Amino acid sequence: MNTYYKYNICKLLNRSFFRFTLTTILNFIISFFPYIFLIYVGVDYLIAYFISFILLLISSTLFHIKFSFLSIFTIKKIMIYSIYYTLYFCMGCLVIWYSIEFISFNPYYASLLNIILLPAHYFLSKKII
């Protein structure tokens, strides 16, 4: 790889939005597949979402503080971020519940609709961390 490409890759990795996007994709994988599996084995979609949220809370806190925003772990940051993420979870529950109950969206894919919350999630996460 020549120096020009290495420079551009390093420059791209130094941007918090790009790092946030990478960690969001990884967090999606960590939380979506357990959600799908739990629904497949017969768990209610809100319980499945709650369990996948716990996995997401742990991974998201670690990845966003350390990698996305290159910050230091402090108890205060973890607590504030956890409270914020719980509110984010509630908004996600509302989106999922509404899409399944009123729009008749497939429960397997309803959590994908939470993508509408991502822009606000990025800016609020950046402000908190």
MDTraj code that builds the backbone (N, CA, C; nanometers):
import mdtraj as md
import numpy as np

residues = "MET ASN THR TYR TYR LYS TYR ASN ILE CYS LYS LEU LEU ASN ARG SER PHE PHE ARG PHE THR LEU THR THR ILE LEU ASN PHE ILE ILE SER PHE PHE PRO TYR ILE PHE LEU ILE TYR VAL GLY VAL ASP TYR LEU ILE ALA TYR PHE ILE SER PHE ILE LEU LEU LEU ILE SER SER THR LEU PHE HIS ILE LYS PHE SER PHE LEU SER ILE PHE THR ILE LYS LYS ILE MET ILE TYR SER ILE TYR TYR THR LEU TYR PHE CYS MET GLY CYS LEU VAL ILE TRP TYR SER ILE GLU PHE ILE SER PHE ASN PRO TYR TYR ALA SER LEU LEU ASN ILE ILE LEU LEU PRO ALA HIS TYR PHE LEU SER LYS LYS ILE ILE".split()
xyz = np.array([
    [0.0848, -0.1167, 0.0000],
    [0.0000, 0.0000, 0.0000],
    [0.0896, 0.1233, 0.0000],
    [0.0621, 0.2164, -0.0866],
    [0.1500, 0.3327, -0.0912],
    [0.1136, 0.4345, 0.0176],
    [0.1960, 0.5325, 0.0322],
    [0.1835, 0.6303, 0.1392],
    [0.0549, 0.7113, 0.1284],
    [0.0121, 0.7415, 0.0078],
    [-0.1097, 0.8207, -0.0123],
    [-0.2311, 0.7480, 0.0462],
    [-0.2445, 0.6199, 0.0166],
    [-0.3587, 0.5434, 0.0665],
    [-0.3514, 0.5249, 0.2178],
    [-0.2313, 0.5014, 0.2694],
    [-0.2147, 0.4884, 0.4147],
    [-0.2549, 0.6179, 0.4839],
    [-0.2158, 0.7294, 0.4264],
    [-0.2501, 0.8594, 0.4842],
    [-0.4013, 0.8784, 0.4866],
    [-0.4683, 0.8471, 0.3756],
    [-0.6138, 0.8647, 0.3686],
    [-0.6876, 0.7699, 0.4622],
    [-0.6385, 0.6480, 0.4777],
    [-0.7012, 0.5540, 0.5713],
    [-0.6847, 0.6044, 0.7138],
    [-0.5658, 0.6516, 0.7481],
    [-0.5424, 0.7062, 0.8823],
    [-0.6295, 0.8294, 0.9068],
    [-0.6409, 0.9122, 0.8056],
    [-0.7232, 1.0329, 0.8169],
    [-0.8701, 0.9955, 0.8390],
    [-0.9175, 0.8956, 0.7670],
    [-1.0548, 0.8498, 0.7811],
    [-1.0801, 0.7900, 0.9193],
    [-0.9851, 0.7107, 0.9685],
    [-1.0005, 0.6485, 1.1005],
    [-0.9951, 0.7515, 1.2133],
    [-0.9411, 0.8674, 1.1860],
    [-0.9354, 0.9718, 1.2872],
    [-1.0656, 1.0498, 1.2983],
    [-1.1589, 1.0237, 1.2153],
    [-1.2871, 1.0935, 1.2205],
    [-1.3833, 1.0156, 1.3078],
    [-1.4395, 1.0834, 1.4071],
    [-1.5240, 1.0147, 1.5049],
    [-1.6508, 0.9577, 1.4408],
    [-1.7074, 1.0252, 1.3399],
    [-1.8293, 0.9724, 1.2782],
    [-1.8019, 0.8404, 1.2081],
    [-1.6879, 0.8305, 1.1412],
    [-1.6527, 0.7053, 1.0740],
    [-1.6319, 0.5944, 1.1763],
    [-1.5595, 0.6251, 1.2849],
    [-1.5389, 0.5253, 1.3902],
    [-1.6719, 0.4867, 1.4550],
    [-1.7597, 0.5851, 1.4726],
    [-1.8926, 0.5586, 1.5285],
    [-1.9694, 0.4640, 1.4362],
    [-1.9604, 0.4853, 1.3065],
    [-2.0284, 0.3998, 1.2094],
    [-1.9749, 0.2567, 1.2165],
    [-1.8440, 0.2411, 1.2253],
    [-1.7857, 0.1065, 1.2368],
    [-1.8329, 0.0360, 1.3634],
    [-1.8319, 0.1067, 1.4751],
    [-1.8758, 0.0432, 1.5999],
    [-2.0256, 0.0165, 1.5988],
    [-2.1016, 0.0994, 1.5313],
    [-2.2454, 0.0761, 1.5205],
    [-2.2723, -0.0513, 1.4414],
    [-2.1969, -0.0743, 1.3363],
    [-2.2121, -0.1979, 1.2581],
    [-2.1763, -0.3190, 1.3445],
    [-2.0677, -0.3097, 1.4174],
    [-2.0290, -0.4186, 1.5064],
    [-2.1337, -0.4405, 1.6163],
    [-2.1829, -0.3328, 1.6747],
    [-2.2876, -0.3435, 1.7766],
    [-2.4154, -0.4034, 1.7193],
    [-2.4455, -0.3693, 1.5951],
    [-2.5618, -0.4266, 1.5285],
    [-2.5501, -0.5789, 1.5217],
    [-2.4349, -0.6263, 1.4825],
    [-2.4116, -0.7704, 1.4732],
    [-2.4247, -0.8362, 1.6107],
    [-2.3674, -0.7707, 1.7115],
    [-2.3702, -0.8258, 1.8472],
    [-2.5117, -0.8339, 1.9023],
    [-2.5983, -0.7404, 1.8645],
    [-2.7331, -0.7394, 1.9218],
    [-2.8414, -0.7963, 1.8309],
    [-2.8272, -0.7839, 1.6995],
    [-2.9341, -0.8257, 1.6097],
    [-2.9493, -0.9776, 1.6011],
    [-2.8387, -1.0481, 1.5923],
    [-2.8487, -1.1932, 1.5777],
    [-2.9065, -1.2628, 1.7007],
    [-2.8706, -1.2205, 1.8225],
    [-2.9409, -1.2788, 1.9384],
    [-3.0905, -1.2452, 1.9379],
    [-3.1260, -1.1233, 1.8949],
    [-3.2668, -1.0835, 1.8842],
    [-3.3419, -1.1775, 1.7897],
    [-3.2858, -1.2002, 1.6724],
    [-3.3471, -1.2895, 1.5740],
    [-3.3595, -1.4308, 1.6302],
    [-3.2529, -1.4799, 1.6922],
    [-3.2547, -1.6146, 1.7482],
    [-3.3619, -1.6278, 1.8560],
    [-3.3714, -1.5307, 1.9451],
    [-3.4696, -1.5368, 2.0527],
    [-3.6133, -1.5357, 1.9993],
    [-3.6375, -1.4566, 1.8981],
    [-3.7713, -1.4571, 1.8369],
    [-3.7966, -1.5922, 1.7708],
    [-3.6954, -1.6463, 1.7069],
    [-3.7080, -1.7764, 1.6400],
    [-3.7458, -1.8868, 1.7386],
    [-3.6896, -1.8832, 1.8599],
    [-3.7205, -1.9876, 1.9586],
    [-3.8471, -1.9571, 2.0371],
    [-3.9170, -1.8485, 2.0047],
    [-4.0474, -1.8221, 2.0631],
    [-4.0530, -1.7176, 2.1731],
    [-3.9464, -1.6451, 2.1958],
    [-3.9464, -1.5401, 2.2977],
    [-4.0213, -1.4185, 2.2420],
    [-4.1006, -1.3523, 2.3262],
    [-4.1731, -1.2321, 2.2860],
    [-4.0743, -1.1274, 2.2333],
    [-4.1151, -1.0508, 2.1328],
    [-4.0228, -0.9580, 2.0683],
    [-3.9702, -0.8502, 2.1630],
    [-4.0494, -0.8044, 2.2586],
    [-3.9999, -0.7036, 2.3518],
    [-3.8987, -0.7618, 2.4508],
    [-3.9200, -0.8848, 2.4931],
    [-3.8219, -0.9505, 2.5803],
    [-3.6936, -0.9774, 2.5025],
    [-3.7067, -1.0220, 2.3783],
    [-3.5902, -1.0450, 2.2929],
    [-3.5133, -0.9144, 2.2716],
    [-3.5865, -0.8058, 2.2526],
    [-3.5212, -0.6757, 2.2350],
    [-3.4505, -0.6330, 2.3627],
    [-3.5104, -0.6595, 2.4781],
    [-3.4481, -0.6243, 2.6057],
    [-3.3172, -0.7011, 2.6261],
    [-3.3178, -0.8297, 2.5971],
    [-3.1968, -0.9112, 2.6133],
    [-3.0879, -0.8636, 2.5166],
    [-3.1261, -0.8377, 2.3929],
    [-3.0263, -0.7886, 2.2972],
    [-2.9788, -0.6485, 2.3353],
    [-3.0659, -0.5710, 2.4002],
    [-3.0264, -0.4383, 2.4474],
    [-2.9176, -0.4478, 2.5536],
    [-2.9269, -0.5441, 2.6443],
    [-2.8251, -0.5604, 2.7480],
    [-2.6896, -0.5866, 2.6822],
    [-2.6879, -0.6747, 2.5829],
    [-2.5637, -0.7007, 2.5088],
    [-2.5144, -0.5727, 2.4399],
    [-2.6078, -0.5005, 2.3825],
    [-2.5755, -0.3768, 2.3122],
    [-2.5236, -0.2700, 2.4079],
    [-2.5831, -0.2601, 2.5251],
    [-2.5391, -0.1611, 2.6232],
    [-2.3928, -0.1835, 2.6616],
    [-2.3582, -0.3073, 2.6851],
    [-2.2203, -0.3395, 2.7240],
    [-2.1236, -0.3101, 2.6095],
    [-2.1545, -0.3640, 2.4922],
    [-2.0621, -0.3454, 2.3791],
    [-2.0555, -0.1994, 2.3355],
    [-2.1690, -0.1330, 2.3324],
    [-2.1718, 0.0054, 2.2878],
    [-2.0944, 0.0965, 2.3823],
    [-2.1122, 0.0755, 2.5118],
    [-2.0401, 0.1578, 2.6082],
    [-1.8900, 0.1410, 2.5900],
    [-1.8462, 0.0166, 2.5800],
    [-1.7031, -0.0085, 2.5638],
    [-1.6496, 0.0479, 2.4334],
    [-1.7179, 0.0187, 2.3230],
    [-1.6680, 0.0604, 2.1919],
    [-1.6753, 0.2118, 2.1714],
    [-1.7861, 0.2728, 2.2121],
    [-1.8007, 0.4163, 2.1865],
    [-1.7072, 0.4996, 2.2733],
    [-1.6918, 0.4621, 2.3982],
    [-1.6021, 0.5408, 2.4829],
    [-1.4573, 0.5239, 2.4375],
    [-1.4162, 0.4003, 2.4142],
    [-1.2748, 0.3737, 2.3867],
    [-1.2364, 0.3966, 2.2399],
    [-1.3216, 0.3582, 2.1454],
    [-1.2829, 0.3642, 2.0043],
    [-1.3483, 0.4802, 1.9288],
    [-1.4796, 0.4954, 1.9380],
    [-1.5476, 0.5974, 1.8584],
    [-1.5035, 0.7383, 1.8938],
    [-1.5014, 0.7672, 2.0229],
    [-1.4733, 0.9037, 2.0659],
    [-1.3395, 0.9167, 2.1387],
    [-1.2612, 0.8086, 2.1398],
    [-1.1264, 0.8092, 2.1971],
    [-1.1216, 0.8772, 2.3338],
    [-1.2090, 0.8349, 2.4191],
    [-1.2197, 0.8939, 2.5513],
    [-1.1696, 0.7961, 2.6568],
    [-1.1667, 0.8413, 2.7809],
    [-1.1198, 0.7590, 2.8918],
    [-1.2416, 0.7095, 2.9700],
    [-1.2338, 0.5857, 3.0172],
    [-1.3395, 0.5310, 3.1009],
    [-1.3408, 0.6021, 3.2352],
    [-1.4560, 0.6528, 3.2725],
    [-1.4766, 0.7012, 3.4085],
    [-1.6125, 0.6495, 3.4529],
    [-1.6291, 0.6345, 3.5808],
    [-1.7568, 0.5867, 3.6333],
    [-1.8686, 0.6830, 3.5939],
    [-1.8405, 0.8115, 3.6002],
    [-1.9408, 0.9124, 3.5652],
    [-1.9859, 0.8972, 3.4203],
    [-1.8916, 0.8822, 3.3276],
    [-1.9263, 0.8653, 3.1863],
    [-2.0077, 0.7380, 3.1638],
    [-1.9651, 0.6307, 3.2274],
    [-2.0356, 0.5036, 3.2109],
    [-2.1782, 0.5143, 3.2647],
    [-2.1954, 0.5786, 3.3792],
    [-2.3286, 0.5930, 3.4380],
    [-2.4185, 0.6819, 3.3511],
    [-2.3664, 0.7968, 3.3094],
    [-2.4460, 0.8880, 3.2265],
    [-2.4801, 0.8216, 3.0934],
    [-2.3825, 0.7562, 3.0330],
    [-2.4068, 0.6891, 2.9055],
    [-2.5081, 0.5756, 2.9217],
    [-2.5014, 0.5047, 3.0322],
    [-2.5967, 0.3964, 3.0574],
    [-2.7382, 0.4503, 3.0743],
    [-2.7511, 0.5623, 3.1441],
    [-2.8838, 0.6244, 3.1593],
    [-2.9348, 0.6704, 3.0237],
    [-2.8487, 0.7386, 2.9483],
    [-2.8880, 0.7815, 2.8136],
    [-2.9269, 0.6615, 2.7277],
    [-2.8476, 0.5549, 2.7332],
    [-2.8736, 0.4383, 2.6490],
    [-3.0030, 0.3692, 2.6893],
    [-3.0398, 0.3777, 2.8155],
    [-3.1681, 0.3233, 2.8597],
    [-3.2824, 0.4029, 2.7970],
    [-3.2681, 0.5339, 2.7895],
    [-3.3693, 0.6160, 2.7215],
    [-3.3731, 0.5836, 2.5721],
    [-3.2573, 0.5633, 2.5147],
    [-3.2483, 0.5221, 2.3742],
    [-3.3190, 0.3877, 2.3536],
    [-3.3014, 0.2969, 2.4491],
    [-3.3694, 0.1672, 2.4455],
    [-3.5206, 0.1863, 2.4476],
    [-3.5700, 0.2745, 2.5328],
    [-3.7149, 0.2990, 2.5412],
    [-3.7688, 0.3529, 2.4089],
    [-3.6950, 0.4433, 2.3476],
    [-3.7372, 0.4945, 2.2165],
    [-3.7378, 0.3813, 2.1139],
    [-3.6369, 0.2959, 2.1179],
    [-3.6322, 0.1809, 2.0278],
    [-3.7483, 0.0867, 2.0504],
    [-3.7849, 0.0654, 2.1762],
    [-3.9009, -0.0195, 2.2076],
    [-4.0284, 0.0380, 2.1476],
    [-4.0428, 0.1699, 2.1590],
    [-4.1614, 0.2339, 2.1010],
    [-4.1660, 0.2167, 1.9497],
    [-4.0520, 0.2326, 1.8856],
    [-4.0463, 0.2161, 1.7398],
    [-4.0832, 0.0726, 1.7020],
    [-4.0252, -0.0244, 1.7724],
    [-4.0536, -0.1654, 1.7435],
    [-4.1989, -0.1995, 1.7713],
    [-4.2469, -0.1610, 1.8883],
    [-4.3853, -0.1903, 1.9272],
    [-4.4833, -0.1301, 1.8274],
    [-4.4646, -0.0025, 1.7929],
    [-4.5546, 0.0635, 1.6988],
    [-4.5498, -0.0036, 1.5625],
    [-4.4301, -0.0357, 1.5152],
    [-4.4181, -0.0950, 1.3818],
    [-4.4807, -0.2340, 1.3754],
    [-4.4741, -0.3095, 1.4838],
    [-4.5323, -0.4448, 1.4841],
    [-4.6830, -0.4392, 1.5075],
    [-4.7254, -0.3617, 1.6058],
    [-4.8666, -0.3605, 1.6441],
    [-4.9558, -0.2797, 1.5497],
    [-4.9054, -0.1708, 1.4955],
    [-4.9903, -0.0829, 1.4151],
    [-4.9614, -0.0866, 1.2654],
    [-4.8397, -0.1186, 1.2288],
    [-4.8054, -0.1239, 1.0868],
    [-4.7961, -0.2686, 1.0387],
    [-4.8041, -0.3637, 1.1310],
    [-4.7937, -0.5074, 1.1015],
    [-4.6596, -0.5421, 1.0376],
    [-4.5554, -0.4796, 1.0870],
    [-4.4205, -0.5073, 1.0391],
    [-4.3744, -0.6417, 1.0939],
    [-4.2949, -0.7131, 1.0180],
    [-4.2442, -0.8429, 1.0595],
    [-4.1560, -0.8269, 1.1839],
    [-4.1861, -0.8992, 1.2938],
    [-4.1068, -0.8858, 1.4168],
    [-3.9573, -0.9167, 1.3985],
    [-3.9244, -1.0020, 1.3020],
    [-3.7846, -1.0346, 1.2778],
    [-3.7039, -0.9127, 1.2342],
    [-3.7685, -0.8215, 1.1647],
    [-3.6963, -0.7075, 1.1080],
    [-3.7335, -0.5735, 1.1720],
    [-3.8224, -0.5762, 1.2677],
    [-3.8697, -0.4509, 1.3276],
    [-3.7578, -0.3719, 1.3945],
    [-3.6620, -0.4404, 1.4534],
    [-3.5548, -0.3660, 1.5206],
    [-3.4672, -0.2897, 1.4214],
    [-3.4717, -0.3271, 1.2952],
    [-3.3954, -0.2538, 1.1934],
    [-3.4476, -0.1110, 1.1747],
    [-3.5740, -0.0899, 1.2102],
    [-3.6313, 0.0443, 1.1951],
    [-3.5694, 0.1452, 1.2908],
    [-3.4981, 0.0968, 1.3902],
    [-3.4319, 0.1880, 1.4837],
    [-3.3208, 0.2684, 1.4183],
    [-3.2948, 0.2408, 1.2934],
    [-3.1936, 0.3178, 1.2210],
    [-3.2338, 0.4655, 1.2128],
    [-3.3622, 0.4937, 1.2236],
    [-3.4064, 0.6337, 1.2193],
    [-3.3564, 0.7125, 1.3402],
    [-3.3180, 0.6422, 1.4461],
    [-3.2685, 0.7079, 1.5669],
    [-3.1180, 0.7347, 1.5639],
    [-3.0467, 0.6798, 1.4650],
    [-2.9007, 0.6874, 1.4640],
    [-2.8412, 0.8286, 1.4557],
    [-2.8920, 0.9184, 1.3725],
    [-2.8290, 1.0522, 1.3703],
    [-2.8329, 1.1218, 1.5070],
    [-2.9484, 1.1182, 1.5717],
    [-2.9591, 1.1789, 1.7049],
    [-2.8708, 1.1037, 1.8032],
    [-2.8638, 0.9720, 1.7886],
    [-2.7810, 0.8901, 1.8771],
    [-2.6334, 0.9282, 1.8665],
    [-2.5869, 0.9529, 1.7468],
    [-2.4468, 0.9923, 1.7281],
    [-2.4168, 1.1233, 1.8012],
    [-2.4983, 1.2244, 1.7773],
    [-2.4699, 1.3552, 1.8363],
    [-2.4850, 1.3549, 1.9886],
    [-2.5835, 1.2836, 2.0394],
    [-2.5988, 1.2762, 2.1846],
    [-2.4862, 1.1952, 2.2489],
    [-2.4465, 1.0855, 2.1847],
    [-2.3349, 1.0068, 2.2374],
    [-2.2066, 1.0883, 2.2405],
    [-2.1839, 1.1628, 2.1340],
    [-2.0629, 1.2444, 2.1265],
    [-2.0630, 1.3514, 2.2361],
    [-2.1776, 1.4082, 2.2610],
    [-2.1882, 1.5119, 2.3651],
    [-2.1650, 1.4521, 2.5043],
    [-2.2193, 1.3341, 2.5296],
    [-2.2055, 1.2699, 2.6607],
    [-2.0615, 1.2255, 2.6845],
    [-2.0029, 1.1648, 2.5829],
    [-1.8691, 1.1078, 2.5988],
    [-1.7658, 1.2133, 2.5689],
])
top = md.Topology()
chain = top.add_chain()
for i, resn in enumerate(residues, 1):
    res = top.add_residue(resn, chain, resSeq=i)
    for name in ("N", "CA", "C"):
        top.add_atom(name, md.element.get_by_symbol(name[0]), res)
traj = md.Trajectory(xyz[None], top)
